């Protein structure tokens, strides 16, 4: 192993990265000037853009997420542009899409979707690609986040099928067939215990759900009830051990749970809700 590799692995270990070899390979691959496989044991520095690598390495040592350094995060089957104005798409959020596919198998239907708190637009855009005959609304309180979502929709040639609205959840009177949201749900303690790199590089408004993590669900309860018709189905992501409390909140607003989708770790992750008849 050459001095370049040894030196950078040592720096990553010194800064408490759990998997320094994976970190270094990822940074080198992202800085590569060709498609050759990066192999640390016989690494050749001529295969990378050195300025790009050194800048990226410095930012990573300061615990900035790789997705923010290179402005890209994969979700579903697309690579989305991300920056520090939006939450990185998480793998567990893909279970919302899987749930929708379970309940709406015919992708040629003309459905009305709404994505509440769209962030990067990953959910609305991925679903718009899957349900090509449907219409979409995507809302966010952050203008900066909506700008990212709009740019992503243009990148994937879906901009003309999504109506982007800058508002606090939703303030219209329209009914929707499919309602989805991944709201902020971290408690005060969970947010304070987050990795410093995440807190510095992801918007607090997309992570922090109030002291008990449930503030946004209390806001969403009456909104879901208002925008649901008798056949509407809502898909709402929740945090760890929040099932019982969130179900109680939604029941207070006439929303019944018809299914709970588990994530990769078998935690309750997505509530599937319908309006009480």
N, C-alpha and C positions, 0 to 999 in steps of 0.2 A: 504494500500500500504506500503510495507516494506521500511526500510531505504536505502537499496541498490538502489531500483528503484527511490525513491524520490531524492536521492543525484544526480544520473546521469541525471534525468530529469531536475533538477535545473541547472546543469552545461550546458546542451544543451540550455536551455532557456537563461542563462546568455551569451552564445556565439551566440545568435541571430539566432538559428535554428527555422524556422517557424513551423515545425511540429515535436516537440521533441518526442512525443509518438511513431510516425512512425519511426523516426530515431533509437530510443532505441530498439523497437521491431525488427527492421531489423538487427541491430548489434547483438542482443541476438540470434536471429534465426540463423544467420551466424556462431555464436560461439557455437551453441548447440551440444551436444554429442549424441543426440537422435532425433527422429522425433516428439517429443511431441510439441503440440501447445504452443507458448509463450503467457502467459496471465499475464499482468503486475500486476493486482490486487492480484494475489496469486503466484507470481513468486518465484521459488525455485532455488537458485544459484547452486545447485548440478547438474542441467540440462545443464550447460554450461562448456566449457573449459575456465577457468578464465584467464589464460595467453593470450589466443587468444583474448578474449573479451577486456581486458585492453589495449592490444597493438592496437587493432582496434579502440577502443574508443578514445585513445589519438590521433591517426592519423585523425579521423573524426573531433575531436574538432579543429584541425589545418586545417580544410576545405578540406582535401583530399577526393575525390569522393569515395563512397563505392565500386564502380566497380574497382578502382585502388587498394584499400586496399585488396580486395579478388580476384583480377585478373580475374574477370568474368563479362561479360555483355551480356544480352539476346538480340537477334536480329532475326526477323522472327520466326523460331521455334527451334533455336539452341542457346546454351550458349557458347560464344566465350571467349577465353583467351585474356585479354587486359593488357597492362602496360602503362607506361608513354611515350613510343615511338610511340603510336598510338592513334588516336582519338577514343573515345567511339562511337560505333554505335548508331545512333539516331533513334527514332521511325519514324520520317518523311521520312527517307531514304528508309524505306520499301515500300514507294509509287513507287520507281523505279521498284521494283520487280512486284508490282501490275500492273504497266503500261506495263511491258514486257509481263506479262501473258495475258493482254488484246489484244496485237498486235500479239503475237505468241502463239496462243491457243494450237497448237499441240506440246506437250512436247516431242514427239518422233522424231521430226525433227533433222537433223544433221546440227546444226548452228555453226557459228564461233562467239564467244563472246570476247569482250575485256573490261576490267575494268581498267580505267585510274586513277591512284592514289589509289590503292587498300587498303592501310592502314592495318587494321586487317584482311582483306580478306573477310569481312562479306558478301559483295554483290556477289563476284565471287563464293564463296563457297556455299552460299544459293542457287544461281541459278544453280550451277553445280549439286546440289542435286535434283533440280526440273527438269532440262533438262539433263537427264542422257545419251543422245546420242550425246550431243554437245561437242565442244572443247572450251577451255577457255585460254585466256592470261590475266595475271594480272600484272600491272606495278606499280612501285613506285620509287621515287627518293631516298628514305631512305632505306638503307640496313637493319637497325634495324627494320623498319616496315615490310619489306619483310620477315624477320626471323619470326616475329610473325604470318604473314599470312601463311607461309609455315607450321609452327607448327600447326596452326588451321586446315589447309587442311589435315594434317596427322591425327589429332584428329578425323576428320570426314570422314577419309578414302576416300579422294578425290584428294590426292596429285598427282597421276599419270595422272589426267585429266586437270591439270592447269599448264600452262607454266608461271613461274614467271620471270619477267625481271626487272633488276635494271636500270632505265633510267629516264630521264626527260620527262614525259608523254609517248611519243612513237617515235621511230626513224626508224621504219621499213617501208616497202612498201606494206605490206599485206592489203587486203580489209577484212572488217568484216561485218557480217550480223547485229549484235547487239553491239552497242557501249554505254557504260555507264560511268558516272563519277559523283562523289560528291566532287567537288574541294573546296579549301578554299575560302570563300567569305565574311568574316568579314571585314568591313572598319576599318581604323585606330581608329576612335572613338569607334566603337563597340568592337574592341579587347581590347582597354584600359579600357573599362567599364565592362569587363568580371569579374566574380567572381574570387577572388585571387586563390582559390583552383583549378579552372579550368586552369588558366594561368600557375600555377606551375606544374600541373600534366598532361597536354596535350601538344603535340608539337605545337609550334607556326606555323610551316610550314604547318600544317594541318588545321589551323584556319584562318590565316591572309591572306586576298586576295589583299593586297596593299592598298594604301591610300583611293581609292574609292571602294574597294572590288571586282573589276572587272579584275584585272591583269590576273588571270588564264583563264578567258573566252577569253581574247584576244589571249592567247597562244593556247587555244583549237580550236578556229575558223578554222585556216588553217589545223590543224591536223584532225579534223572531216571531212573536205572536202576531204582531201587526202585519208583517209582510208575508205570512203563511196563508195559503188556502187549504182546503181539506186534504189535498193530495201532496202538498209541499213536503219536502224532506230536508232537514238541516243536518249538516255534518260539522261538528264543533270539536276542535282539539282541546284537550285538557292536560294539566300537569300531573306529576306524581302524587298519588293518593288524594286526588281532588274529586273522584267520582261521586261519592255520596253527597258532598256539599253542593257541587254544581247541579246534580240532579234535583236536589231540593229547591235550589234557586229557580230552575226552569219549570218545575212543577207548579211553583207559585204563580207563574205566568201562563199556565195552561198548556205547557209543552210536555208531552210524554216521551219517554225513551223507548224506542223499538229495537235498539241494538247497541252494543258497545264493541268497538273494534280494538283489539290488542296490538301493541307494537312488537318490535323484534325481541324485546326483553320480557314480553308477556305482561306488560303493564297496561292498564286501561288508558287508551290514548284518544279515541274518537267517539264522541257521543252521537248517536243517530236519533234525531228527534222529529216528532210530528205534532201538529196541533191537536189538542183534545177535541173530539167530535162534539 
